[in-house]
Amino acid sequence: MSLKTAAYQVIIIGAGLAGLSAAEMLSGLGAKVLLLDEGMQPGGQYLKRPLPLLRRLATIHDNDKMHKKGMELLDSLNGLELEIQACTQVLGLEPDSQGGGMVWGETKDGKLSAWRAPHIILAAGARERFIPFKGWTLPGVISTGAVQLMLKGSGILPADKVMVAGCGPLPLAVAGELVKAGARVPHVWDPTGFLQKLGTLRKGAIAWEKAAQAIKYQALVMLKGGRLRHRVAILEARGSGQLEEVVTVRINRSGKPKGGSERVIPARCLAVGHGFVPNIELAQQAGCELEYDADRGGWVVRVDAGLNTSLPGIYAAGEITGIAGAKISQNQGCRAAYAIVKKLELGKVLRASAYLDTLTMLRKDEEHLAVLINRLSIPPAGLWDLVPDNTIICRCEDITFGQVRPLLNSGVYDLSELKRSTRAGMGPCQGRTCGPILEALAQAASRGKEPPPPLPARAPVKPFRLSALLDLETTGDKK
Ligand SMILES: Cc1cc2nc3c(=O)[nH]c(=O)nc-3n(C[C@H](O)[C@H](O)[C@H](O)COP(=O)(O)OP(=O)(O)OC[C@H]3O[C@@H](n4cnc5c(N)ncnc54)[C@H](O)[C@@H]3O)c2cc1C
């Protein structure tokens, strides 16, 4: 018995900037394309457009050039013969030795479906990275990405007063967006150093552009009485059943706390984020080769110059190949599409090539900037020593650091072994949150430069409803 499949020339998984750019080029040139995304509408993490009923309420509208271009790209899809299936989470990919393969997942109506194509582009993007601290599971402690989604997608403020903490570009941007939306942000705490940030400015024009954006956000926060402090980490979030206060501590360059510098600050809402990690699970499950590069966000899908993965007919584009920002994601989407256009012999290679030339050429400094942003997103290693044993690290299975630490101390750094021994990573999120945490802990404990391989990924890569199995449409053939 096998799943009944619908056939396409190209299937694209992920409708962020990378997937959308690829879809626009391929569909515009006449290829039969299916674009799948688990979100309610296309756009990914960057192009968040409120649902029609909520549009009036949405408080934040990005005004930068790249965002405007992205929105135009979204609008241009309406004129194309492109099949987009939103609210469809892809659960597995079975590669075909001839190229491409079968993709299957749960659709909007809660049913399982499968699709087949000789060319598949994986463009699943990235998610936030979390560093646990005591009390981080308390209601009132949320991620910076969640705050952004509330503001941009629904026009909701998480609270009137929000503390923001973490490193990388998102926390300060979110603090500025919160202020614009009318919230008070009394404190923004960044565990990295100011001088470290200044270092980025030597790396070219694009870094100055980003720095100007950061200064704008900082000014917004300060004009409303807020303060941005560097080399400050969260020691603890406290409260009975809800966040009531945050304990901060000053740290040195390596993350060691400065004795006597603890401060207790009343808080009802704390937004935290520490950079991004690529969503590699689907590629990993299919058997695509991965590689480790801390300057690209950790484990990424290995691609060649044409965005081919190690499997025939399977390409990867955007942040699953490395955290590098919106422009690079868009550019990669187009390059992956171009590689397919050449193979499909749509007879329009020249048109595609001309289109590719019109894209902003990637400047070297943009790639430099991506590296620096990833470096600024990694908090000092000493922060791991601040995590007490009773801190939960796997939220699904309630596994504490104290349950993992003895294994690490006895030299167990293999994540599968840690998972089998402790159940960390066995819950519904399948290690999406605790996987990168375990990786960092094992890396710190082994004092190695590279972390161990990531937790293994198997299909289904995401949880789905059992009821979807009941009315499965199959071909009826026996295997
Ligand atoms: C939380 C967060 C907030 C961000 N905010 C900003 C910002 O404010 N400004 C900025 O410049 N950059 C921001 N970025 C970075 C920005 O998203 C990237 O630079 C760029 O847009 C990435 O494009 P992408 O196409 O690679 O991935 P994404 O835009 O992440 O798109 C990936 C898409 O894949 C879909 N997907 C993933 N897995 C599956 C699956 N199994 N089945 C179906 N669909 C799937 C997701 O739903 C998503 O729509 C943010 C990133 C994150 C993670």
The ligand as an ORCA input file, in Angstrom:
! r2SCAN-3c Opt
* xyz 0 1
  C      11.592     34.207     14.490
  C      12.293     34.930     13.360
  C      12.079     36.292     13.175
  C      12.741     36.985     12.155
  N      12.522     38.326     12.010
  C      13.199     39.012     11.063
  C      13.028     40.427     10.907
  O      12.267     41.039     11.631
  N      13.748     41.066      9.958
  C      14.624     40.394      9.136
  O      15.283     41.005      8.287
  N      14.804     39.055      9.252
  C      14.119     38.359     10.193
  N      14.324     37.004     10.323
  C      15.257     36.343      9.406
  C      14.538     36.069      8.065
  O      13.492     35.187      8.302
  C      15.464     35.489      7.053
  O      16.491     36.378      6.794
  C      14.840     35.125      5.700
  O      13.623     35.693      5.492
  C      14.767     33.634      5.598
  O      14.061     33.227      4.454
  P      13.810     31.682      4.213
  O      12.953     31.591      3.016
  O      15.086     30.942      4.206
  O      13.050     31.162      5.506
  P      11.709     31.581      6.249
  O      11.302     32.946      5.983
  O      11.921     31.148      7.652
  O      10.625     30.606      5.578
  C      10.612     29.230      5.770
  C       9.205     28.719      5.589
  O       9.232     27.295      5.638
  C       8.058     26.844      6.275
  N       8.311     25.493      6.789
  C       9.318     25.090      7.604
  N       9.219     23.767      7.833
  C       8.123     23.336      7.160
  C       7.495     22.056      7.017
  N       7.973     20.941      7.583
  N       6.358     21.985      6.271
  C       5.853     23.084      5.662
  N       6.419     24.313      5.766
  C       7.538     24.426      6.497
  C       7.815     27.880      7.367
  O       6.451     27.909      7.732
  C       8.260     29.177      6.693
  O       7.174     29.860      6.127
  C      13.656     36.284     11.322
  C      13.866     34.913     11.496
  C      13.178     34.226     12.499
  C      13.431     32.744     12.677
*
